[in-house]
Amino acid sequence: MSLNAAKKKHFRTIGHNLNPVVIVADKGLTDGVVEETLRALNDHELIKIKFAIGDREIRQQLISELISATNSDLIQTIGKIALIFKAADKPNPALSNLLRIQG
């Protein structure tokens, strides 16, 4: 999905107050990390992921691989945190960060 600049800005505003729900550490992108990310995206649509990896190039590579594996959109990265989005088929108003939080 291609998001326009206004939509990305709106998502960044909402994402500002979110906490990371998935942490990628030394073991990298395991099947469990990908599954948990997909579950979190399905529930919340817009999530933050923390990449506890020191090397910037490896971190950027893992972010790209996770975006590809989950078929999601990268909204922004700041340091070790990535904000990603994937629209849910049937968003749950109680869980979706886009429906719960009006930025």
N, CA, C and O atoms as a printed pandas DataFrame, in Angstrom:
     atom_number atom_name residue_name chain_id  residue_number  x_coord  y_coord  z_coord
0              1         N          MET        A               1    0.843   -1.167    0.000
1              2        CA          MET        A               1    0.000    0.000    0.000
2              3         C          MET        A               1    0.890    1.232    0.000
3              4         O          MET        A               1    1.878    1.293    0.732
4              5         N          SER        A               2    0.540    2.200   -0.813
5              6        CA          SER        A               2    1.292    3.434   -0.870
6              7         C          SER        A               2    0.547    4.503   -0.078
7              8         O          SER        A               2   -0.590    4.849   -0.399
8              9         N          LEU        A               3    1.195    5.016    0.950
9             10        CA          LEU        A               3    0.582    6.022    1.803
10            11         C          LEU        A               3    1.076    7.401    1.401
11            12         O          LEU        A               3    2.261    7.589    1.127
12            13         N          ASN        A               4    0.156    8.376    1.367
13            14        CA          ASN        A               4    0.570    9.728    1.024
14            15         C          ASN        A               4    1.193   10.412    2.246
15            16         O          ASN        A               4    1.125    9.891    3.359
16            17         N          ALA        A               5    1.793   11.568    2.030
17            18        CA          ALA        A               5    2.516   12.269    3.086
18            19         C          ALA        A               5    1.593   12.682    4.237
19            20         O          ALA        A               5    1.991   12.616    5.400
20            21         N          ALA        A               6    0.385   13.100    3.930
21            22        CA          ALA        A               6   -0.556   13.524    4.975
22            23         C          ALA        A               6   -0.943   12.354    5.876
23            24         O          ALA        A               6   -1.043   12.502    7.094
24            25         N          LYS        A               7   -1.158   11.196    5.267
25            26        CA          LYS        A               7   -1.528   10.002    6.044
26            27         C          LYS        A               7   -0.365    9.579    6.940
27            28         O          LYS        A               7   -0.570    9.234    8.104
28            29         N          LYS        A               8    0.847    9.605    6.402
29            30        CA          LYS        A               8    2.022    9.250    7.202
30            31         C          LYS        A               8    2.192   10.222    8.364
31            32         O          LYS        A               8    2.523    9.808    9.475
32            33         N          LYS        A               9    1.970   11.499    8.120
33            34        CA          LYS        A               9    2.084   12.488    9.188
34            35         C          LYS        A               9    1.052   12.210   10.279
35            36         O          LYS        A               9    1.365   12.296   11.467
36            37         N          HIS        A              10   -0.170   11.880    9.881
37            38        CA          HIS        A              10   -1.219   11.546   10.849
38            39         C          HIS        A              10   -0.815   10.313   11.660
39            40         O          HIS        A              10   -1.001   10.292   12.877
40            41         N          PHE        A              11   -0.269    9.296   11.010
41            42        CA          PHE        A              11    0.174    8.082   11.701
42            43         C          PHE        A              11    1.328    8.388   12.655
43            44         O          PHE        A              11    1.383    7.830   13.751
44            45         N          ARG        A              12    2.251    9.268   12.254
45            46        CA          ARG        A              12    3.358    9.644   13.149
46            47         C          ARG        A              12    2.823   10.342   14.394
47            48         O          ARG        A              12    3.335   10.125   15.493
48            49         N          THR        A              13    1.801   11.176   14.234
49            50        CA          THR        A              13    1.183   11.859   15.372
50            51         C          THR        A              13    0.589   10.849   16.338
51            52         O          THR        A              13    0.789   10.954   17.548
52            53         N          ILE        A              14   -0.135    9.876   15.817
53            54        CA          ILE        A              14   -0.724    8.832   16.662
54            55         C          ILE        A              14    0.380    7.998   17.306
55            56         O          ILE        A              14    0.307    7.683   18.494
56            57         N          GLY        A              15    1.389    7.646   16.536
57            58        CA          GLY        A              15    2.462    6.777   17.004
58            59         C          GLY        A              15    3.361    7.404   18.055
59            60         O          GLY        A              15    4.068    6.693   18.770
60            61         N          HIS        A              16    3.343    8.724   18.158
61            62        CA          HIS        A              16    4.215    9.412   19.111
62            63         C          HIS        A              16    4.046    8.886   20.536
63            64         O          HIS        A              16    5.034    8.737   21.255
64            65         N          ASN        A              17    2.826    8.605   20.950
65            66        CA          ASN        A              17    2.562    8.170   22.322
66            67         C          ASN        A              17    2.500    6.661   22.506
67            68         O          ASN        A              17    2.219    6.184   23.606
68            69         N          LEU        A              18    2.756    5.910   21.454
69            70        CA          LEU        A              18    2.719    4.452   21.562
70            71         C          LEU        A              18    4.030    3.919   22.139
71            72         O          LEU        A              18    5.090    4.524   21.978
72            73         N          ASN        A              19    3.934    2.786   22.805
73            74        CA          ASN        A              19    5.110    2.075   23.288
74            75         C          ASN        A              19    5.388    0.888   22.369
75            76         O          ASN        A              19    4.462    0.349   21.764
76            77         N          PRO        A              20    6.658    0.472   22.257
77            78        CA          PRO        A              20    6.956   -0.702   21.428
78            79         C          PRO        A              20    6.237   -1.949   21.954
79            80         O          PRO        A              20    6.210   -2.197   23.159
80            81         N          VAL        A              21    5.659   -2.724   21.042
81            82        CA          VAL        A              21    4.959   -3.947   21.429
82            83         C          VAL        A              21    5.737   -5.196   21.045
83            84         O          VAL        A              21    5.413   -6.292   21.501
84            85         N          VAL        A              22    6.759   -5.041   20.213
85            86        CA          VAL        A              22    7.614   -6.153   19.807
86            87         C          VAL        A              22    9.057   -5.670   19.921
87            88         O          VAL        A              22    9.369   -4.531   19.574
88            89         N          ILE        A              23    9.935   -6.551   20.412
89            90        CA          ILE        A              23   11.355   -6.226   20.508
90            91         C          ILE        A              23   12.143   -7.264   19.722
91            92         O          ILE        A              23   11.996   -8.466   19.942
92            93         N          VAL        A              24   12.974   -6.794   18.809
93            94        CA          VAL        A              24   13.854   -7.664   18.038
94            95         C          VAL        A              24   15.246   -7.522   18.652
95            96         O          VAL        A              24   15.803   -6.425   18.708
96            97         N          ALA        A              25   15.797   -8.644   19.110
97            98        CA          ALA        A              25   17.094   -8.610   19.796
98            99         C          ALA        A              25   18.148   -9.396   19.010
99           100         O          ALA        A              25   18.066   -9.518   17.788
100          101         N          ASP        A              26   19.122   -9.916   19.723
101          102        CA          ASP        A              26   20.288  -10.560   19.115
102          103         C          ASP        A              26   19.969  -11.707   18.154
103          104         O          ASP        A              26   20.707  -11.929   17.194
104          105         N          LYS        A              27   18.886  -12.430   18.401
105          106        CA          LYS        A              27   18.559  -13.569   17.541
106          107         C          LYS        A              27   17.955  -13.147   16.211
107          108         O          LYS        A              27   17.771  -13.981   15.324
108          109         N          GLY        A              28   17.644  -11.865   16.059
109          110        CA          GLY        A              28   17.135  -11.354   14.796
110          111         C          GLY        A              28   15.680  -11.696   14.569
111          112         O          GLY        A              28   14.890  -11.788   15.508
112          113         N          LEU        A              29   15.340  -11.884   13.305
113          114        CA          LEU        A              29   13.947  -12.150   12.936
114          115         C          LEU        A              29   13.659  -13.642   12.970
115          116         O          LEU        A              29   13.856  -14.348   11.981
116          117         N          THR        A              30   13.200  -14.105   14.100
117          118        CA          THR        A              30   12.792  -15.504   14.212
118          119         C          THR        A              30   11.345  -15.615   13.752
119          120         O          THR        A              30   10.663  -14.607   13.569
120          121         N          ASP        A              31   10.885  -16.847   13.567
121          122        CA          ASP        A              31    9.483  -17.049   13.194
122          123         C          ASP        A              31    8.555  -16.472   14.257
123          124         O          ASP        A              31    7.500  -15.923   13.936
124          125         N          GLY        A              32    8.947  -16.595   15.516
125          126        CA          GLY        A              32    8.137  -16.073   16.613
126          127         C          GLY        A              32    7.993  -14.562   16.559
127          128         O          GLY        A              32    6.918  -14.028   16.834
128          129         N          VAL        A              33    9.064  -13.871   16.206
129          130        CA          VAL        A              33    9.023  -12.407   16.100
130          131         C          VAL        A              33    8.090  -11.996   14.968
131          132         O          VAL        A              33    7.285  -11.078   15.126
132          133         N          VAL        A              34    8.195  -12.669   13.835
133          134        CA          VAL        A              34    7.333  -12.347   12.692
134          135         C          VAL        A              34    5.874  -12.625   13.038
135          136         O          VAL        A              34    5.004  -11.808   12.735
136          137         N          GLU        A              35    5.594  -13.764   13.666
137          138        CA          GLU        A              35    4.223  -14.108   14.048
138          139         C          GLU        A              35    3.653  -13.103   15.037
139          140         O          GLU        A              35    2.506  -12.678   14.901
140          141         N          GLU        A              36    4.444  -12.721   16.027
141          142        CA          GLU        A              36    3.983  -11.753   17.023
142          143         C          GLU        A              36    3.740  -10.385   16.390
143          144         O          GLU        A              36    2.793   -9.687   16.753
144          145         N          THR        A              37    4.588  -10.008   15.452
145          146        CA          THR        A              37    4.404   -8.740   14.742
146          147         C          THR        A              37    3.113   -8.766   13.927
147          148         O          THR        A              37    2.358   -7.793   13.923
148          149         N          LEU        A              38    2.861   -9.875   13.239
149          150        CA          LEU        A              38    1.619   -9.997   12.469
150          151         C          LEU        A              38    0.391   -9.941   13.374
151          152         O          LEU        A              38   -0.611   -9.314   13.031
152          153         N          ARG        A              39    0.473  -10.601   14.532
153          154        CA          ARG        A              39   -0.641  -10.573   15.471
154          155         C          ARG        A              39   -0.881   -9.150   15.968
155          156         O          ARG        A              39   -2.022   -8.690   16.020
156          157         N          ALA        A              40    0.202   -8.454   16.334
157          158        CA          ALA        A              40    0.086   -7.086   16.834
158          159         C          ALA        A              40   -0.451   -6.150   15.753
159          160         O          ALA        A              40   -1.264   -5.273   16.046
160          161         N          LEU        A              41   -0.008   -6.327   14.510
161          162        CA          LEU        A              41   -0.518   -5.504   13.417
162          163         C          LEU        A              41   -1.996   -5.768   13.176
163          164         O          LEU        A              41   -2.759   -4.839   12.911
164          165         N          ASN        A              42   -2.403   -7.026   13.265
165          166        CA          ASN        A              42   -3.802   -7.366   13.071
166          167         C          ASN        A              42   -4.680   -6.734   14.158
167          168         O          ASN        A              42   -5.790   -6.275   13.886
168          169         N          ASP        A              43   -4.162   -6.719   15.392
169          170        CA          ASP        A              43   -4.911   -6.139   16.505
170          171         C          ASP        A              43   -4.891   -4.612   16.491
171          172         O          ASP        A              43   -5.925   -3.967   16.663
172          173         N          HIS        A              44   -3.702   -4.040   16.285
173          174        CA          HIS        A              44   -3.519   -2.607   16.504
174          175         C          HIS        A              44   -3.327   -1.769   15.246
175          176         O          HIS        A              44   -3.481   -0.548   15.298
176          177         N          GLU        A              45   -2.998   -2.384   14.134
177          178        CA          GLU        A              45   -2.770   -1.749   12.833
178          179         C          GLU        A              45   -1.512   -0.874   12.780
179          180         O          GLU        A              45   -0.754   -0.948   11.813
180          181         N          LEU        A              46   -1.286   -0.058   13.790
181          182        CA          LEU        A              46   -0.122    0.828   13.840
182          183         C          LEU        A              46    0.650    0.490   15.109
183          184         O          LEU        A              46    0.127    0.628   16.215
184          185         N          ILE        A              47    1.909    0.041   14.946
185          186        CA          ILE        A              47    2.682   -0.381   16.114
186          187         C          ILE        A              47    4.116    0.121   16.036
187          188         O          ILE        A              47    4.631    0.456   14.969
188          189         N          LYS        A              48    4.741    0.161   17.209
189          190        CA          LYS        A              48    6.166    0.444   17.287
190          191         C          LYS        A              48    6.899   -0.852   17.589
191          192         O          LYS        A              48    6.419   -1.702   18.340
192          193         N          ILE        A              49    8.073   -0.981   16.985
193          194        CA          ILE        A              49    8.929   -2.138   17.222
194          195         C          ILE        A              49   10.306   -1.622   17.603
195          196         O          ILE        A              49   10.858   -0.740   16.944
196          197         N          LYS        A              50   10.850   -2.180   18.669
197          198        CA          LYS        A              50   12.200   -1.799   19.101
198          199         C          LYS        A              50   13.193   -2.822   18.574
199          200         O          LYS        A              50   13.007   -4.029   18.726
200          201         N          PHE        A              51   14.247   -2.318   17.954
201          202        CA          PHE        A              51   15.314   -3.169   17.447
202          203         C          PHE        A              51   16.525   -2.976   18.351
203          204         O          PHE        A              51   17.260   -1.999   18.212
204          205         N          ALA        A              52   16.733   -3.918   19.284
205          206        CA          ALA        A              52   17.831   -3.843   20.250
206          207         C          ALA        A              52   19.113   -4.385   19.625
207          208         O          ALA        A              52   19.732   -5.320   20.134
208          209         N          ILE        A              53   19.487   -3.775   18.518
209          210        CA          ILE        A              53   20.663   -4.171   17.747
210          211         C          ILE        A              53   21.552   -2.934   17.639
211          212         O          ILE        A              53   21.081   -1.868   17.243
212          213         N          GLY        A              54   22.820   -3.064   17.985
213          214        CA          GLY        A              54   23.717   -1.917   17.981
214          215         C          GLY        A              54   24.122   -1.440   16.606
215          216         O          GLY        A              54   24.209   -0.234   16.375
216          217         N          ASP        A              55   24.373   -2.354   15.687
217          218        CA          ASP        A              55   24.864   -2.008   14.352
218          219         C          ASP        A              55   23.747   -1.416   13.493
219          220         O          ASP        A              55   22.730   -2.066   13.251
220          221         N          ARG        A              56   23.942   -0.190   13.037
221          222        CA          ARG        A              56   22.916    0.526   12.275
222          223         C          ARG        A              56   22.550   -0.180   10.964
223          224         O          ARG        A              56   21.372   -0.263   10.614
224          225         N          GLU        A              57   23.548   -0.684   10.245
225          226        CA          GLU        A              57   23.279   -1.343    8.963
226          227         C          GLU        A              57   22.468   -2.627    9.166
227          228         O          GLU        A              57   21.527   -2.897    8.420
228          229         N          ILE        A              58   22.837   -3.407   10.169
229          230        CA          ILE        A              58   22.098   -4.646   10.451
230          231         C          ILE        A              58   20.673   -4.306   10.879
231          232         O          ILE        A              58   19.719   -4.969   10.473
232          233         N          ARG        A              59   20.540   -3.269   11.698
233          234        CA          ARG        A              59   19.210   -2.837   12.150
234          235         C          ARG        A              59   18.336   -2.443   10.955
235          236         O          ARG        A              59   17.176   -2.847   10.876
236          237         N          GLN        A              60   18.887   -1.660   10.029
237          238        CA          GLN        A              60   18.122   -1.247    8.849
238          239         C          GLN        A              60   17.742   -2.453    7.983
239          240         O          GLN        A              60   16.648   -2.501    7.421
240          241         N          GLN        A              61   18.643   -3.414    7.881
241          242        CA          GLN        A              61   18.363   -4.621    7.113
242          243         C          GLN        A              61   17.231   -5.416    7.763
243          244         O          GLN        A              61   16.337   -5.898    7.067
244          245         N          LEU        A              62   17.262   -5.558    9.089
245          246        CA          LEU        A              62   16.205   -6.286    9.795
246          247         C          LEU        A              62   14.860   -5.579    9.673
247          248         O          LEU        A              62   13.824   -6.232    9.543
248          249         N          ILE        A              63   14.871   -4.257    9.713
249          250        CA          ILE        A              63   13.622   -3.502    9.532
250          251         C          ILE        A              63   13.055   -3.793    8.149
251          252         O          ILE        A              63   11.863   -4.072    8.017
252          253         N          SER        A              64   13.883   -3.734    7.128
253          254        CA          SER        A              64   13.436   -4.016    5.760
254          255         C          SER        A              64   12.887   -5.436    5.625
255          256         O          SER        A              64   11.858   -5.653    4.986
256          257         N          GLU        A              65   13.587   -6.404    6.235
257          258        CA          GLU        A              65   13.135   -7.795    6.166
258          259         C          GLU        A              65   11.791   -7.975    6.875
259          260         O          GLU        A              65   10.926   -8.703    6.390
260          261         N          LEU        A              66   11.615   -7.310    8.026
261          262        CA          LEU        A              66   10.359   -7.435    8.756
262          263         C          LEU        A              66    9.209   -6.782    7.994
263          264         O          LEU        A              66    8.101   -7.318    7.970
264          265         N          ILE        A              67    9.457   -5.646    7.381
265          266        CA          ILE        A              67    8.434   -4.977    6.571
266          267         C          ILE        A              67    8.011   -5.891    5.425
267          268         O          ILE        A              67    6.823   -6.019    5.129
268          269         N          SER        A              68    8.980   -6.517    4.791
269          270        CA          SER        A              68    8.700   -7.430    3.687
270          271         C          SER        A              68    7.957   -8.678    4.168
271          272         O          SER        A              68    6.994   -9.110    3.535
272          273         N          ALA        A              69    8.402   -9.257    5.286
273          274        CA          ALA        A              69    7.797  -10.487    5.805
274          275         C          ALA        A              69    6.359  -10.282    6.267
275          276         O          ALA        A              69    5.547  -11.205    6.199
276          277         N          THR        A              70    6.041   -9.080    6.734
277          278        CA          THR        A              70    4.688   -8.809    7.243
278          279         C          THR        A              70    3.821   -8.063    6.235
279          280         O          THR        A              70    2.643   -7.814    6.489
280          281         N          ASN        A              71    4.402   -7.707    5.092
281          282        CA          ASN        A              71    3.682   -6.965    4.059
282          283         C          ASN        A              71    3.063   -5.694    4.643
283          284         O          ASN        A              71    1.897   -5.382    4.401
284          285         N          SER        A              72    3.878   -4.969    5.422
285          286        CA          SER        A              72    3.403   -3.747    6.070
286          287         C          SER        A              72    4.135   -2.539    5.492
287          288         O          SER        A              72    5.003   -2.676    4.630
288          289         N          ASP        A              73    3.771   -1.361    5.978
289          290        CA          ASP        A              73    4.390   -0.115    5.525
290          291         C          ASP        A              73    5.200    0.501    6.652
291          292         O          ASP        A              73    4.739    0.580    7.790
292          293         N          LEU        A              74    6.404    0.935    6.329
293          294        CA          LEU        A              74    7.237    1.642    7.296
294          295         C          LEU        A              74    6.809    3.101    7.298
295          296         O          LEU        A              74    6.829    3.765    6.262
296          297         N          ILE        A              75    6.420    3.598    8.470
297          298        CA          ILE        A              75    6.014    4.991    8.596
298          299         C          ILE        A              75    7.228    5.852    8.926
299          300         O          ILE        A              75    7.452    6.883    8.292
300          301         N          GLN        A              76    8.011    5.431    9.919
301          302        CA          GLN        A              76    9.249    6.144   10.238
302          303         C          GLN        A              76   10.128    5.298   11.145
303          304         O          GLN        A              76    9.668    4.361   11.796
304          305         N          THR        A              77   11.408    5.657   11.168
305          306        CA          THR        A              77   12.335    5.083   12.141
306          307         C          THR        A              77   13.013    6.228   12.865
307          308         O          THR        A              77   13.418    7.220   12.259
308          309         N          ILE        A              78   13.127    6.072   14.164
309          310        CA          ILE        A              78   13.879    7.021   14.985
310          311         C          ILE        A              78   14.767    6.177   15.885
311          312         O          ILE        A              78   14.287    5.465   16.767
312          313         N          GLY        A              79   16.064    6.270   15.648
313          314        CA          GLY        A              79   16.998    5.471   16.439
314          315         C          GLY        A              79   16.732    3.988   16.261
315          316         O          GLY        A              79   16.813    3.456   15.154
316          317         N          LYS        A              80   16.412    3.327   17.367
317          318        CA          LYS        A              80   16.184    1.879   17.338
318          319         C          LYS        A              80   14.702    1.521   17.280
319          320         O          LYS        A              80   14.343    0.355   17.446
320          321         N          ILE        A              81   13.842    2.503   17.047
321          322        CA          ILE        A              81   12.395    2.282   17.026
322          323         C          ILE        A              81   11.860    2.468   15.614
323          324         O          ILE        A              81   12.169    3.454   14.944
324          325         N          ALA        A              82   11.054    1.505   15.171
325          326        CA          ALA        A              82   10.385    1.612   13.879
326          327         C          ALA        A              82    8.878    1.663   14.118
327          328         O          ALA        A              82    8.347    0.908   14.932
328          329         N          LEU        A              83    8.201    2.548   13.410
329          330        CA          LEU        A              83    6.743    2.657   13.439
330          331         C          LEU        A              83    6.232    2.063   12.136
331          332         O          LEU        A              83    6.569    2.543   11.054
332          333         N          ILE        A              84    5.410    1.008   12.241
333          334        CA          ILE        A              84    4.920    0.347   11.035
334          335         C          ILE        A              84    3.404    0.259   11.048
335          336         O          ILE        A              84    2.770    0.305   12.103
336          337         N          PHE        A              85    2.836    0.133    9.860
337          338        CA          PHE        A              85    1.388    0.111    9.681
338          339         C          PHE        A              85    0.982   -0.997    8.727
339          340         O          PHE        A              85    1.641   -1.255    7.719
340          341         N          LYS        A              86   -0.116   -1.640    9.071
341          342        CA          LYS        A              86   -0.763   -2.581    8.158
342          343         C          LYS        A              86   -2.251   -2.556    8.483
343          344         O          LYS        A              86   -2.652   -2.831    9.614
344          345         N          ALA        A              87   -3.057   -2.229    7.495
345          346        CA          ALA        A              87   -4.500   -2.148    7.706
346          347         C          ALA        A              87   -5.067   -3.532    7.995
347          348         O          ALA        A              87   -4.737   -4.505    7.317
348          349         N          ALA        A              88   -5.920   -3.606    9.004
349          350        CA          ALA        A              88   -6.581   -4.872    9.350
350          351         C          ALA        A              88   -7.794   -5.060    8.456
351          352         O          ALA        A              88   -8.413   -4.087    8.026
352          353         N          ASP        A              89   -8.136   -6.329    8.172
353          354        CA          ASP        A              89   -9.321   -6.612    7.364
354          355         C          ASP        A              89  -10.583   -6.143    8.082
355          356         O          ASP        A              89  -11.449   -5.503    7.485
356          357         N          LYS        A              90  -10.674   -6.469    9.368
357          358        CA          LYS        A              90  -11.800   -6.045   10.192
358          359         C          LYS        A              90  -11.241   -5.435   11.478
359          360         O          LYS        A              90  -11.058   -6.152   12.462
360          361         N          PRO        A              91  -10.962   -4.112   11.492
361          362        CA          PRO        A              91  -10.374   -3.496   12.672
362          363         C          PRO        A              91  -11.282   -3.599   13.897
363          364         O          PRO        A              91  -12.493   -3.396   13.805
364          365         N          ASN        A              92  -10.687   -3.913   15.028
365          366        CA          ASN        A              92  -11.407   -3.984   16.291
366          367         C          ASN        A              92  -11.337   -2.599   16.941
367          368         O          ASN        A              92  -10.245   -2.147   17.286
368          369         N          PRO        A              93  -12.470   -1.917   17.116
369          370        CA          PRO        A              93  -12.450   -0.558   17.671
370          371         C          PRO        A              93  -11.813   -0.481   19.065
371          372         O          PRO        A              93  -11.289    0.566   19.445
372          373         N          ALA        A              94  -11.853   -1.569   19.819
373          374        CA          ALA        A              94  -11.274   -1.564   21.161
374          375         C          ALA        A              94   -9.753   -1.714   21.137
375          376         O          ALA        A              94   -9.085   -1.345   22.103
376          377         N          LEU        A              95   -9.194   -2.251   20.045
377          378        CA          LEU        A              95   -7.759   -2.515   19.968
378          379         C          LEU        A              95   -7.008   -1.636   18.969
379          380         O          LEU        A              95   -5.847   -1.298   19.199
380          381         N          SER        A              96   -7.644   -1.268   17.881
381          382        CA          SER        A              96   -6.969   -0.528   16.813
382          383         C          SER        A              96   -6.480    0.829   17.311
383          384         O          SER        A              96   -7.266    1.629   17.817
384          385         N          ASN        A              97   -5.190    1.084   17.169
385          386        CA          ASN        A              97   -4.635    2.382   17.555
386          387         C          ASN        A              97   -5.186    3.502   16.682
387          388         O          ASN        A              97   -5.207    4.660   17.099
388          389         N          LEU        A              98   -5.625    3.171   15.490
389          390        CA          LEU        A              98   -6.176    4.196   14.594
390          391         C          LEU        A              98   -7.595    4.577   14.990
391          392         O          LEU        A              98   -8.001    5.723   14.796
392          393         N          LEU        A              99   -8.345    3.649   15.534
393          394        CA          LEU        A              99   -9.736    3.922   15.928
394          395         C          LEU        A              99   -9.838    4.390   17.376
395          396         O          LEU        A              99  -10.705    5.198   17.710
396          397         N          ARG        A             100   -8.952    3.883   18.236
397          398        CA          ARG        A             100   -8.976    4.252   19.658
398          399         C          ARG        A             100   -8.444    5.640   19.899
399          400         O          ARG        A             100   -9.007    6.405   20.682
400          401         N          ILE        A             101   -7.355    5.968   19.225
401          402        CA          ILE        A             101   -6.631    7.211   19.465
402          403         C          ILE        A             101   -6.876    8.154   18.302
403          404         O          ILE        A             101   -6.567    7.835   17.154
404          405         N          GLN        A             102   -7.413    9.273   18.597
405          406        CA          GLN        A             102   -7.580   10.290   17.568
406          407         C          GLN        A             102   -6.483   11.329   17.755
407          408         O          GLN        A             102   -6.556   12.174   18.647
408          409         N          GLY        A             103   -5.444   11.251   16.883
409          410        CA          GLY        A             103   -4.264   12.105   17.028
410          411         C          GLY        A             103   -4.441   13.513   16.628
411          412         O          GLY        A             103   -3.500   14.303   16.716
